[in-house]
């Protein structure tokens, strides 16, 4: 972790008002991608079960891919 980075560098601000919470950027991106895929598959004519199965399997594969990628690049090298 970069100690010089600003604490909220990876966050986006929600509605502007006093005490407004910061939303984590990766979570916002994932939500937008999932909603876009769901809407796209639905508009393409896929039934709801197929859309849910596709999004679920894609999400599980993405989580595993990220975990393995982090494990590879975070291994200490001698």
PDB file with one MODEL, atoms N, CA, C and O in Angstrom:
MODEL        1
ATOM      1  N   UNK A   1       0.838  -1.180   0.000  1.00  0.00           N
ATOM      2  CA  UNK A   1       0.000   0.000   0.000  1.00  0.00           C
ATOM      3  C   UNK A   1       0.879   1.238   0.000  1.00  0.00           C
ATOM      4  O   UNK A   1       1.846   1.311   0.759  1.00  0.00           O
ATOM      5  N   UNK A   2       0.565   2.186  -0.818  1.00  0.00           N
ATOM      6  CA  UNK A   2       1.327   3.413  -0.914  1.00  0.00           C
ATOM      7  C   UNK A   2       0.941   4.333   0.239  1.00  0.00           C
ATOM      8  O   UNK A   2      -0.200   4.786   0.330  1.00  0.00           O
ATOM      9  N   UNK A   3       1.893   4.601   1.109  1.00  0.00           N
ATOM     10  CA  UNK A   3       1.601   5.424   2.290  1.00  0.00           C
ATOM     11  C   UNK A   3       1.451   6.902   1.940  1.00  0.00           C
ATOM     12  O   UNK A   3       0.889   7.670   2.720  1.00  0.00           O
ATOM     13  N   UNK A   4       1.950   7.303   0.769  1.00  0.00           N
ATOM     14  CA  UNK A   4       1.848   8.703   0.375  1.00  0.00           C
ATOM     15  C   UNK A   4       0.538   9.011  -0.335  1.00  0.00           C
ATOM     16  O   UNK A   4       0.201  10.177  -0.539  1.00  0.00           O
ATOM     17  N   UNK A   5      -0.191   7.988  -0.707  1.00  0.00           N
ATOM     18  CA  UNK A   5      -1.457   8.204  -1.417  1.00  0.00           C
ATOM     19  C   UNK A   5      -2.490   8.811  -0.473  1.00  0.00           C
ATOM     20  O   UNK A   5      -2.503   8.532   0.726  1.00  0.00           O
ATOM     21  N   UNK A   6      -3.336   9.630  -1.032  1.00  0.00           N
ATOM     22  CA  UNK A   6      -4.406  10.237  -0.252  1.00  0.00           C
ATOM     23  C   UNK A   6      -5.352   9.147   0.236  1.00  0.00           C
ATOM     24  O   UNK A   6      -5.595   8.174  -0.478  1.00  0.00           O
ATOM     25  N   UNK A   7      -5.881   9.297   1.427  1.00  0.00           N
ATOM     26  CA  UNK A   7      -6.724   8.282   2.049  1.00  0.00           C
ATOM     27  C   UNK A   7      -7.939   7.934   1.195  1.00  0.00           C
ATOM     28  O   UNK A   7      -8.314   6.765   1.108  1.00  0.00           O
ATOM     29  N   UNK A   8      -8.552   8.917   0.573  1.00  0.00           N
ATOM     30  CA  UNK A   8      -9.773   8.692  -0.202  1.00  0.00           C
ATOM     31  C   UNK A   8      -9.513   8.746  -1.711  1.00  0.00           C
ATOM     32  O   UNK A   8     -10.395   9.138  -2.474  1.00  0.00           O
ATOM     33  N   UNK A   9      -8.316   8.358  -2.143  1.00  0.00           N
ATOM     34  CA  UNK A   9      -7.971   8.454  -3.567  1.00  0.00           C
ATOM     35  C   UNK A   9      -8.785   7.489  -4.419  1.00  0.00           C
ATOM     36  O   UNK A   9      -9.040   7.771  -5.590  1.00  0.00           O
ATOM     37  N   UNK A  10      -9.198   6.357  -3.856  1.00  0.00           N
ATOM     38  CA  UNK A  10      -9.942   5.374  -4.652  1.00  0.00           C
ATOM     39  C   UNK A  10     -11.437   5.430  -4.364  1.00  0.00           C
ATOM     40  O   UNK A  10     -12.128   4.420  -4.502  1.00  0.00           O
ATOM     41  N   UNK A  11     -11.941   6.579  -3.971  1.00  0.00           N
ATOM     42  CA  UNK A  11     -13.363   6.728  -3.669  1.00  0.00           C
ATOM     43  C   UNK A  11     -13.957   7.840  -4.527  1.00  0.00           C
ATOM     44  O   UNK A  11     -13.264   8.771  -4.936  1.00  0.00           O
ATOM     45  N   UNK A  12     -15.242   7.719  -4.783  1.00  0.00           N
ATOM     46  CA  UNK A  12     -15.978   8.781  -5.458  1.00  0.00           C
ATOM     47  C   UNK A  12     -17.037   9.292  -4.494  1.00  0.00           C
ATOM     48  O   UNK A  12     -17.544   8.542  -3.661  1.00  0.00           O
ATOM     49  N   UNK A  13     -17.361  10.555  -4.611  1.00  0.00           N
ATOM     50  CA  UNK A  13     -18.315  11.138  -3.685  1.00  0.00           C
ATOM     51  C   UNK A  13     -19.733  10.936  -4.178  1.00  0.00           C
ATOM     52  O   UNK A  13     -20.026  11.089  -5.363  1.00  0.00           O
ATOM     53  N   UNK A  14     -20.609  10.587  -3.242  1.00  0.00           N
ATOM     54  CA  UNK A  14     -22.025  10.427  -3.554  1.00  0.00           C
ATOM     55  C   UNK A  14     -22.674  11.795  -3.680  1.00  0.00           C
ATOM     56  O   UNK A  14     -22.002  12.772  -4.009  1.00  0.00           O
ATOM     57  N   UNK A  15     -23.977  11.874  -3.421  1.00  0.00           N
ATOM     58  CA  UNK A  15     -24.666  13.161  -3.498  1.00  0.00           C
ATOM     59  C   UNK A  15     -24.004  14.193  -2.582  1.00  0.00           C
ATOM     60  O   UNK A  15     -23.638  13.883  -1.448  1.00  0.00           O
ATOM     61  N   UNK A  16     -23.857  15.408  -3.080  1.00  0.00           N
ATOM     62  CA  UNK A  16     -23.145  16.440  -2.336  1.00  0.00           C
ATOM     63  C   UNK A  16     -24.053  17.025  -1.270  1.00  0.00           C
ATOM     64  O   UNK A  16     -25.055  17.672  -1.575  1.00  0.00           O
ATOM     65  N   UNK A  17     -23.696  16.795  -0.038  1.00  0.00           N
ATOM     66  CA  UNK A  17     -24.380  17.382   1.110  1.00  0.00           C
ATOM     67  C   UNK A  17     -23.499  17.163   2.338  1.00  0.00           C
ATOM     68  O   UNK A  17     -22.511  16.431   2.277  1.00  0.00           O
ATOM     69  N   UNK A  18     -23.846  17.773   3.408  1.00  0.00           N
ATOM     70  CA  UNK A  18     -23.064  17.677   4.632  1.00  0.00           C
ATOM     71  C   UNK A  18     -23.025  16.231   5.112  1.00  0.00           C
ATOM     72  O   UNK A  18     -24.067  15.588   5.241  1.00  0.00           O
ATOM     73  N   UNK A  19     -21.833  15.724   5.376  1.00  0.00           N
ATOM     74  CA  UNK A  19     -21.687  14.358   5.864  1.00  0.00           C
ATOM     75  C   UNK A  19     -21.905  13.307   4.792  1.00  0.00           C
ATOM     76  O   UNK A  19     -22.241  12.166   5.106  1.00  0.00           O
ATOM     77  N   UNK A  20     -21.719  13.671   3.536  1.00  0.00           N
ATOM     78  CA  UNK A  20     -21.944  12.752   2.419  1.00  0.00           C
ATOM     79  C   UNK A  20     -20.911  11.627   2.442  1.00  0.00           C
ATOM     80  O   UNK A  20     -19.715  11.895   2.554  1.00  0.00           O
ATOM     81  N   UNK A  21     -21.359  10.361   2.336  1.00  0.00           N
ATOM     82  CA  UNK A  21     -20.405   9.252   2.374  1.00  0.00           C
ATOM     83  C   UNK A  21     -19.647   9.124   1.057  1.00  0.00           C
ATOM     84  O   UNK A  21     -20.153   9.482  -0.006  1.00  0.00           O
ATOM     85  N   UNK A  22     -18.421   8.607   1.150  1.00  0.00           N
ATOM     86  CA  UNK A  22     -17.643   8.326  -0.042  1.00  0.00           C
ATOM     87  C   UNK A  22     -17.896   6.889  -0.453  1.00  0.00           C
ATOM     88  O   UNK A  22     -17.916   5.998   0.396  1.00  0.00           O
ATOM     89  N   UNK A  23     -18.090   6.648  -1.735  1.00  0.00           N
ATOM     90  CA  UNK A  23     -18.351   5.313  -2.254  1.00  0.00           C
ATOM     91  C   UNK A  23     -17.064   4.761  -2.858  1.00  0.00           C
ATOM     92  O   UNK A  23     -16.398   5.470  -3.613  1.00  0.00           O
ATOM     93  N   UNK A  24     -16.691   3.515  -2.549  1.00  0.00           N
ATOM     94  CA  UNK A  24     -15.473   2.952  -3.127  1.00  0.00           C
ATOM     95  C   UNK A  24     -15.627   2.758  -4.637  1.00  0.00           C
ATOM     96  O   UNK A  24     -16.605   2.169  -5.098  1.00  0.00           O
ATOM     97  N   UNK A  25     -14.669   3.249  -5.387  1.00  0.00           N
ATOM     98  CA  UNK A  25     -14.733   3.212  -6.846  1.00  0.00           C
ATOM     99  C   UNK A  25     -14.858   1.802  -7.413  1.00  0.00           C
ATOM    100  O   UNK A  25     -15.687   1.594  -8.298  1.00  0.00           O
ATOM    101  N   UNK A  26     -14.067   0.805  -6.945  1.00  0.00           N
ATOM    102  CA  UNK A  26     -14.224  -0.544  -7.518  1.00  0.00           C
ATOM    103  C   UNK A  26     -15.632  -1.105  -7.342  1.00  0.00           C
ATOM    104  O   UNK A  26     -16.149  -1.764  -8.244  1.00  0.00           O
ATOM    105  N   UNK A  27     -16.250  -0.855  -6.208  1.00  0.00           N
ATOM    106  CA  UNK A  27     -17.608  -1.355  -5.978  1.00  0.00           C
ATOM    107  C   UNK A  27     -18.605  -0.679  -6.915  1.00  0.00           C
ATOM    108  O   UNK A  27     -19.514  -1.329  -7.432  1.00  0.00           O
ATOM    109  N   UNK A  28     -18.438   0.601  -7.131  1.00  0.00           N
ATOM    110  CA  UNK A  28     -19.328   1.330  -8.036  1.00  0.00           C
ATOM    111  C   UNK A  28     -19.172   0.805  -9.459  1.00  0.00           C
ATOM    112  O   UNK A  28     -20.163   0.633 -10.170  1.00  0.00           O
ATOM    113  N   UNK A  29     -17.936   0.550  -9.877  1.00  0.00           N
ATOM    114  CA  UNK A  29     -17.687   0.029 -11.226  1.00  0.00           C
ATOM    115  C   UNK A  29     -18.317  -1.347 -11.393  1.00  0.00           C
ATOM    116  O   UNK A  29     -18.936  -1.624 -12.421  1.00  0.00           O
ATOM    117  N   UNK A  30     -18.166  -2.208 -10.396  1.00  0.00           N
ATOM    118  CA  UNK A  30     -18.736  -3.555 -10.469  1.00  0.00           C
ATOM    119  C   UNK A  30     -20.257  -3.489 -10.559  1.00  0.00           C
ATOM    120  O   UNK A  30     -20.863  -4.217 -11.345  1.00  0.00           O
ATOM    121  N   UNK A  31     -20.872  -2.633  -9.769  1.00  0.00           N
ATOM    122  CA  UNK A  31     -22.331  -2.502  -9.800  1.00  0.00           C
ATOM    123  C   UNK A  31     -22.798  -2.022 -11.171  1.00  0.00           C
ATOM    124  O   UNK A  31     -23.778  -2.536 -11.710  1.00  0.00           O
ATOM    125  N   UNK A  32     -22.101  -1.043 -11.733  1.00  0.00           N
ATOM    126  CA  UNK A  32     -22.478  -0.525 -13.052  1.00  0.00           C
ATOM    127  C   UNK A  32     -22.319  -1.604 -14.120  1.00  0.00           C
ATOM    128  O   UNK A  32     -23.175  -1.735 -14.995  1.00  0.00           O
ATOM    129  N   UNK A  33     -21.232  -2.379 -14.059  1.00  0.00           N
ATOM    130  CA  UNK A  33     -21.004  -3.441 -15.051  1.00  0.00           C
ATOM    131  C   UNK A  33     -22.076  -4.520 -14.939  1.00  0.00           C
ATOM    132  O   UNK A  33     -22.615  -4.964 -15.953  1.00  0.00           O
ATOM    133  N   UNK A  34     -22.389  -4.945 -13.721  1.00  0.00           N
ATOM    134  CA  UNK A  34     -23.394  -6.000 -13.535  1.00  0.00           C
ATOM    135  C   UNK A  34     -24.768  -5.527 -14.002  1.00  0.00           C
ATOM    136  O   UNK A  34     -25.481  -6.271 -14.675  1.00  0.00           O
ATOM    137  N   UNK A  35     -25.142  -4.311 -13.655  1.00  0.00           N
ATOM    138  CA  UNK A  35     -26.435  -3.791 -14.106  1.00  0.00           C
ATOM    139  C   UNK A  35     -26.482  -3.642 -15.625  1.00  0.00           C
ATOM    140  O   UNK A  35     -27.510  -3.911 -16.246  1.00  0.00           O
ATOM    141  N   UNK A  36     -25.372  -3.214 -16.221  1.00  0.00           N
ATOM    142  CA  UNK A  36     -25.323  -3.085 -17.681  1.00  0.00           C
ATOM    143  C   UNK A  36     -25.434  -4.442 -18.361  1.00  0.00           C
ATOM    144  O   UNK A  36     -26.162  -4.586 -19.342  1.00  0.00           O
ATOM    145  N   UNK A  37     -24.710  -5.445 -17.842  1.00  0.00           N
ATOM    146  CA  UNK A  37     -24.797  -6.793 -18.409  1.00  0.00           C
ATOM    147  C   UNK A  37     -26.202  -7.362 -18.269  1.00  0.00           C
ATOM    148  O   UNK A  37     -26.729  -7.964 -19.204  1.00  0.00           O
ATOM    149  N   UNK A  38     -26.803  -7.171 -17.107  1.00  0.00           N
ATOM    150  CA  UNK A  38     -28.152  -7.681 -16.886  1.00  0.00           C
ATOM    151  C   UNK A  38     -29.145  -7.027 -17.847  1.00  0.00           C
ATOM    152  O   UNK A  38     -29.972  -7.704 -18.456  1.00  0.00           O
ATOM    153  N   UNK A  39     -29.052  -5.714 -17.972  1.00  0.00           N
ATOM    154  CA  UNK A  39     -29.955  -5.008 -18.885  1.00  0.00           C
ATOM    155  C   UNK A  39     -29.696  -5.414 -20.334  1.00  0.00           C
ATOM    156  O   UNK A  39     -30.636  -5.585 -21.110  1.00  0.00           O
ATOM    157  N   UNK A  40     -28.425  -5.569 -20.697  1.00  0.00           N
ATOM    158  CA  UNK A  40     -28.088  -5.958 -22.061  1.00  0.00           C
ATOM    159  C   UNK A  40     -28.583  -7.346 -22.410  1.00  0.00           C
ATOM    160  O   UNK A  40     -29.156  -7.554 -23.479  1.00  0.00           O
ATOM    161  N   UNK A  41     -28.364  -8.303 -21.509  1.00  0.00           N
ATOM    162  CA  UNK A  41     -28.841  -9.664 -21.764  1.00  0.00           C
ATOM    163  C   UNK A  41     -30.365  -9.712 -21.797  1.00  0.00           C
ATOM    164  O   UNK A  41     -30.950 -10.439 -22.600  1.00  0.00           O
ATOM    165  N   UNK A  42     -30.999  -8.943 -20.932  1.00  0.00           N
ATOM    166  CA  UNK A  42     -32.462  -8.893 -20.941  1.00  0.00           C
ATOM    167  C   UNK A  42     -32.996  -8.272 -22.217  1.00  0.00           C
ATOM    168  O   UNK A  42     -33.985  -8.744 -22.779  1.00  0.00           O
ATOM    169  N   UNK A  43     -32.348  -7.217 -22.673  1.00  0.00           N
ATOM    170  CA  UNK A  43     -32.777  -6.566 -23.914  1.00  0.00           C
ATOM    171  C   UNK A  43     -32.495  -7.445 -25.129  1.00  0.00           C
ATOM    172  O   UNK A  43     -33.182  -7.340 -26.145  1.00  0.00           O
ATOM    173  N   UNK A  44     -31.495  -8.305 -25.029  1.00  0.00           N
ATOM    174  CA  UNK A  44     -31.134  -9.202 -26.130  1.00  0.00           C
ATOM    175  C   UNK A  44     -32.141 -10.331 -26.281  1.00  0.00           C
ATOM    176  O   UNK A  44     -32.168 -11.018 -27.302  1.00  0.00           O
ATOM    177  N   UNK A  45     -32.973 -10.520 -25.256  1.00  0.00           N
ATOM    178  CA  UNK A  45     -34.024 -11.526 -25.345  1.00  0.00           C
ATOM    179  C   UNK A  45     -33.781 -12.774 -24.514  1.00  0.00           C
ATOM    180  O   UNK A  45     -34.505 -13.760 -24.653  1.00  0.00           O
ATOM    181  N   UNK A  46     -32.770 -12.744 -23.652  1.00  0.00           N
ATOM    182  CA  UNK A  46     -32.506 -13.902 -22.798  1.00  0.00           C
ATOM    183  C   UNK A  46     -33.551 -13.962 -21.682  1.00  0.00           C
ATOM    184  O   UNK A  46     -34.040 -12.930 -21.222  1.00  0.00           O
ATOM    185  N   UNK A  47     -33.888 -15.184 -21.253  1.00  0.00           N
ATOM    186  CA  UNK A  47     -34.836 -15.290 -20.141  1.00  0.00           C
ATOM    187  C   UNK A  47     -34.115 -15.002 -18.824  1.00  0.00           C
ATOM    188  O   UNK A  47     -32.885 -15.020 -18.769  1.00  0.00           O
ATOM    189  N   UNK A  48     -34.872 -14.742 -17.782  1.00  0.00           N
ATOM    190  CA  UNK A  48     -34.319 -14.288 -16.510  1.00  0.00           C
ATOM    191  C   UNK A  48     -33.381 -15.312 -15.886  1.00  0.00           C
ATOM    192  O   UNK A  48     -32.356 -14.938 -15.314  1.00  0.00           O
ATOM    193  N   UNK A  49     -33.712 -16.597 -15.984  1.00  0.00           N
ATOM    194  CA  UNK A  49     -32.866 -17.637 -15.398  1.00  0.00           C
ATOM    195  C   UNK A  49     -31.486 -17.658 -16.052  1.00  0.00           C
ATOM    196  O   UNK A  49     -30.475 -17.823 -15.369  1.00  0.00           O
ATOM    197  N   UNK A  50     -31.444 -17.495 -17.356  1.00  0.00           N
ATOM    198  CA  UNK A  50     -30.168 -17.482 -18.072  1.00  0.00           C
ATOM    199  C   UNK A  50     -29.342 -16.262 -17.690  1.00  0.00           C
ATOM    200  O   UNK A  50     -28.126 -16.364 -17.525  1.00  0.00           O
ATOM    201  N   UNK A  51     -29.983 -15.124 -17.550  1.00  0.00           N
ATOM    202  CA  UNK A  51     -29.278 -13.902 -17.157  1.00  0.00           C
ATOM    203  C   UNK A  51     -28.679 -14.067 -15.769  1.00  0.00           C
ATOM    204  O   UNK A  51     -27.513 -13.735 -15.554  1.00  0.00           O
ATOM    205  N   UNK A  52     -29.463 -14.577 -14.825  1.00  0.00           N
ATOM    206  CA  UNK A  52     -28.977 -14.752 -13.453  1.00  0.00           C
ATOM    207  C   UNK A  52     -27.840 -15.760 -13.412  1.00  0.00           C
ATOM    208  O   UNK A  52     -26.843 -15.535 -12.726  1.00  0.00           O
ATOM    209  N   UNK A  53     -27.971 -16.867 -14.134  1.00  0.00           N
ATOM    210  CA  UNK A  53     -26.912 -17.879 -14.161  1.00  0.00           C
ATOM    211  C   UNK A  53     -25.631 -17.319 -14.771  1.00  0.00           C
ATOM    212  O   UNK A  53     -24.539 -17.583 -14.267  1.00  0.00           O
ATOM    213  N   UNK A  54     -25.753 -16.560 -15.837  1.00  0.00           N
ATOM    214  CA  UNK A  54     -24.581 -15.980 -16.496  1.00  0.00           C
ATOM    215  C   UNK A  54     -23.863 -14.999 -15.586  1.00  0.00           C
ATOM    216  O   UNK A  54     -22.639 -15.046 -15.466  1.00  0.00           O
ATOM    217  N   UNK A  55     -24.605 -14.119 -14.948  1.00  0.00           N
ATOM    218  CA  UNK A  55     -24.004 -13.133 -14.045  1.00  0.00           C
ATOM    219  C   UNK A  55     -23.365 -13.828 -12.846  1.00  0.00           C
ATOM    220  O   UNK A  55     -22.280 -13.435 -12.419  1.00  0.00           O
ATOM    221  N   UNK A  56     -24.018 -14.855 -12.293  1.00  0.00           N
ATOM    222  CA  UNK A  56     -23.482 -15.571 -11.139  1.00  0.00           C
ATOM    223  C   UNK A  56     -22.190 -16.287 -11.483  1.00  0.00           C
ATOM    224  O   UNK A  56     -21.198 -16.153 -10.767  1.00  0.00           O
ATOM    225  N   UNK A  57     -22.188 -17.039 -12.562  1.00  0.00           N
ATOM    226  CA  UNK A  57     -20.978 -17.773 -12.958  1.00  0.00           C
ATOM    227  C   UNK A  57     -19.856 -16.807 -13.312  1.00  0.00           C
ATOM    228  O   UNK A  57     -18.704 -17.034 -12.942  1.00  0.00           O
ATOM    229  N   UNK A  58     -20.175 -15.745 -14.015  1.00  0.00           N
ATOM    230  CA  UNK A  58     -19.162 -14.745 -14.343  1.00  0.00           C
ATOM    231  C   UNK A  58     -18.572 -14.092 -13.104  1.00  0.00           C
ATOM    232  O   UNK A  58     -17.367 -13.849 -13.040  1.00  0.00           O
ATOM    233  N   UNK A  59     -19.409 -13.808 -12.125  1.00  0.00           N
ATOM    234  CA  UNK A  59     -18.922 -13.221 -10.874  1.00  0.00           C
ATOM    235  C   UNK A  59     -18.026 -14.162 -10.102  1.00  0.00           C
ATOM    236  O   UNK A  59     -16.994 -13.749  -9.573  1.00  0.00           O
ATOM    237  N   UNK A  60     -18.415 -15.439 -10.033  1.00  0.00           N
ATOM    238  CA  UNK A  60     -17.586 -16.420  -9.328  1.00  0.00           C
ATOM    239  C   UNK A  60     -16.238 -16.612 -10.021  1.00  0.00           C
ATOM    240  O   UNK A  60     -15.206 -16.716  -9.357  1.00  0.00           O
ATOM    241  N   UNK A  61     -16.245 -16.658 -11.341  1.00  0.00           N
ATOM    242  CA  UNK A  61     -14.987 -16.783 -12.077  1.00  0.00           C
ATOM    243  C   UNK A  61     -14.113 -15.544 -11.898  1.00  0.00           C
ATOM    244  O   UNK A  61     -12.893 -15.657 -11.780  1.00  0.00           O
ATOM    245  N   UNK A  62     -14.725 -14.374 -11.877  1.00  0.00           N
ATOM    246  CA  UNK A  62     -13.963 -13.141 -11.695  1.00  0.00           C
ATOM    247  C   UNK A  62     -13.323 -13.085 -10.315  1.00  0.00           C
ATOM    248  O   UNK A  62     -12.175 -12.661 -10.181  1.00  0.00           O
ATOM    249  N   UNK A  63     -14.053 -13.507  -9.289  1.00  0.00           N
ATOM    250  CA  UNK A  63     -13.498 -13.515  -7.931  1.00  0.00           C
ATOM    251  C   UNK A  63     -12.296 -14.448  -7.861  1.00  0.00           C
ATOM    252  O   UNK A  63     -11.266 -14.092  -7.289  1.00  0.00           O
ATOM    253  N   UNK A  64     -12.421 -15.631  -8.435  1.00  0.00           N
ATOM    254  CA  UNK A  64     -11.316 -16.590  -8.417  1.00  0.00           C
ATOM    255  C   UNK A  64     -10.121 -16.065  -9.208  1.00  0.00           C
ATOM    256  O   UNK A  64      -8.977 -16.235  -8.787  1.00  0.00           O
ATOM    257  N   UNK A  65     -10.375 -15.439 -10.335  1.00  0.00           N
ATOM    258  CA  UNK A  65      -9.295 -14.873 -11.138  1.00  0.00           C
ATOM    259  C   UNK A  65      -8.553 -13.779 -10.375  1.00  0.00           C
ATOM    260  O   UNK A  65      -7.323 -13.725 -10.404  1.00  0.00           O
ATOM    261  N   UNK A  66      -9.288 -12.917  -9.699  1.00  0.00           N
ATOM    262  CA  UNK A  66      -8.657 -11.848  -8.924  1.00  0.00           C
ATOM    263  C   UNK A  66      -7.857 -12.429  -7.770  1.00  0.00           C
ATOM    264  O   UNK A  66      -6.739 -11.981  -7.515  1.00  0.00           O
ATOM    265  N   UNK A  67      -8.399 -13.413  -7.070  1.00  0.00           N
ATOM    266  CA  UNK A  67      -7.671 -14.032  -5.954  1.00  0.00           C
ATOM    267  C   UNK A  67      -6.366 -14.660  -6.415  1.00  0.00           C
ATOM    268  O   UNK A  67      -5.328 -14.473  -5.779  1.00  0.00           O
ATOM    269  N   UNK A  68      -6.409 -15.397  -7.506  1.00  0.00           N
ATOM    270  CA  UNK A  68      -5.191 -16.050  -8.002  1.00  0.00           C
ATOM    271  C   UNK A  68      -4.184 -15.034  -8.531  1.00  0.00           C
ATOM    272  O   UNK A  68      -2.978 -15.212  -8.358  1.00  0.00           O
ATOM    273  N   UNK A  69      -4.661 -13.983  -9.166  1.00  0.00           N
ATOM    274  CA  UNK A  69      -3.753 -12.944  -9.653  1.00  0.00           C
ATOM    275  C   UNK A  69      -3.072 -12.235  -8.495  1.00  0.00           C
ATOM    276  O   UNK A  69      -1.870 -11.973  -8.548  1.00  0.00           O
ATOM    277  N   UNK A  70      -3.822 -11.924  -7.457  1.00  0.00           N
ATOM    278  CA  UNK A  70      -3.242 -11.286  -6.277  1.00  0.00           C
ATOM    279  C   UNK A  70      -2.240 -12.217  -5.619  1.00  0.00           C
ATOM    280  O   UNK A  70      -1.179 -11.771  -5.182  1.00  0.00           O
ATOM    281  N   UNK A  71      -2.556 -13.502  -5.542  1.00  0.00           N
ATOM    282  CA  UNK A  71      -1.639 -14.466  -4.930  1.00  0.00           C
ATOM    283  C   UNK A  71      -0.332 -14.558  -5.713  1.00  0.00           C
ATOM    284  O   UNK A  71       0.738 -14.671  -5.115  1.00  0.00           O
ATOM    285  N   UNK A  72      -0.406 -14.512  -7.024  1.00  0.00           N
ATOM    286  CA  UNK A  72       0.809 -14.604  -7.843  1.00  0.00           C
ATOM    287  C   UNK A  72       1.680 -13.369  -7.658  1.00  0.00           C
ATOM    288  O   UNK A  72       2.893 -13.486  -7.482  1.00  0.00           O
ATOM    289  N   UNK A  73       1.076 -12.197  -7.695  1.00  0.00           N
ATOM    290  CA  UNK A  73       1.858 -10.975  -7.631  1.00  0.00           C
ATOM    291  C   UNK A  73       2.218 -10.550  -6.212  1.00  0.00           C
ATOM    292  O   UNK A  73       3.065  -9.673  -6.039  1.00  0.00           O
ATOM    293  N   UNK A  74       1.605 -11.142  -5.197  1.00  0.00           N
ATOM    294  CA  UNK A  74       1.948 -10.769  -3.830  1.00  0.00           C
ATOM    295  C   UNK A  74       2.921 -11.746  -3.196  1.00  0.00           C
ATOM    296  O   UNK A  74       3.325 -11.546  -2.050  1.00  0.00           O
ATOM    297  N   UNK A  75       3.309 -12.797  -3.906  1.00  0.00           N
ATOM    298  CA  UNK A  75       4.268 -13.765  -3.368  1.00  0.00           C
ATOM    299  C   UNK A  75       5.627 -13.087  -3.229  1.00  0.00           C
ATOM    300  O   UNK A  75       6.067 -12.348  -4.109  1.00  0.00           O
ATOM    301  N   UNK A  76       6.271 -13.356  -2.114  1.00  0.00           N
ATOM    302  CA  UNK A  76       7.594 -12.766  -1.888  1.00  0.00           C
ATOM    303  C   UNK A  76       8.624 -13.487  -2.733  1.00  0.00           C
ATOM    304  O   UNK A  76       8.648 -14.716  -2.802  1.00  0.00           O
ATOM    305  N   UNK A  77       9.461 -12.714  -3.364  1.00  0.00           N
ATOM    306  CA  UNK A  77      10.502 -13.291  -4.208  1.00  0.00           C
ATOM    307  C   UNK A  77      11.841 -13.162  -3.505  1.00  0.00           C
ATOM    308  O   UNK A  77      12.161 -12.122  -2.930  1.00  0.00           O
ATOM    309  N   UNK A  78      12.616 -14.233  -3.561  1.00  0.00           N
ATOM    310  CA  UNK A  78      13.918 -14.238  -2.870  1.00  0.00           C
ATOM    311  C   UNK A  78      15.011 -13.948  -3.850  1.00  0.00           C
ATOM    312  O   UNK A  78      16.182 -13.907  -3.474  1.00  0.00           O
TER     313      UNK A  78
ENDMDL
END
